[in-house]
């Protein structure tokens, strides 16, 4: 929704993948947002499971059902249609667009990297013509959030992450927004309440989506508020000035043993840019400005309380 609200993006497509939720739920939610925002961007279905499970012809089950609500959108109840759904599998759609716009496409990955891995396996040379890949995932200096060493998105399909970084790291600008940067940024109840008061139907929806996530953070970590990892990643593309710390590292992704899914810094790894810190005030302001573009004076008035 933040990407849709940013007028300087030319969004070519939304590619769905199994991750926090199963593929049918993820795809339905993308279509819900297209109808809600009255947009006509192609939505494509991608991998229904991790690479290993695909090889066994298995479909991924829900992993974090309680965290995001059973529908992945806080029981939003939004209707949806298939008007934006295209038949082309996500990885083939991606390859078609890269051939159409070589060295221009910026890929933003908010889930596991299975679709990108499938595209690499099908046509590695075309995938080298991506302008950049920005990944929400990984942990460089903090403990992981699914194992002591691994962040969820990378862990979910470590084989895919390893393949993507190994095959493309020398050819494409890869930026990894780790939980090192996202975990410290907690959006408080007041900001979400303000959205619901002044943000119209969009604000009400955002508050509703966030509610089960807020409960999850309090019950799990005694955190009052919500950490919206994926949104911070997207905002870092919209306005890189929110980034306060980044490092050039070489990494690899182990796909077995206790370090499976870790973004392991090592001398013989592939080059990436690790995003390690954000400016909290800038993130909050950018989020509100995008979601309530006609309420800037009200945002000014109440921002210090949010």
Secondary structure, 3 states (H helix, E strand, C coil): CHHHHCCCCCCCCEEECCCCCCHHHHHHHHHHHHHHHCCCCCEEECCCCCHHHHHCCCCCCCCCHHHHCCCCCCCCCCCCCCCCEECCCHHHHHHHHHHHCCCCCEEEECCCCHHHHHHHHHCHHHHCCCCEEEEECCCCCCCCCCCCCCCHHHHHCHHHHHHHHHHHCCCCEEEEECHHHHCCCCECHHHHHHHHHHCHHHHHHHHHHHHHHHHHHHHHHCCCCECCHHHHHHHHHHCHHHEEEEEEEEEEECCCCCCCCCEEECCCCEEEEEEEEECHHHHHHHHHHHHCCCCHHHHHHHHHHC
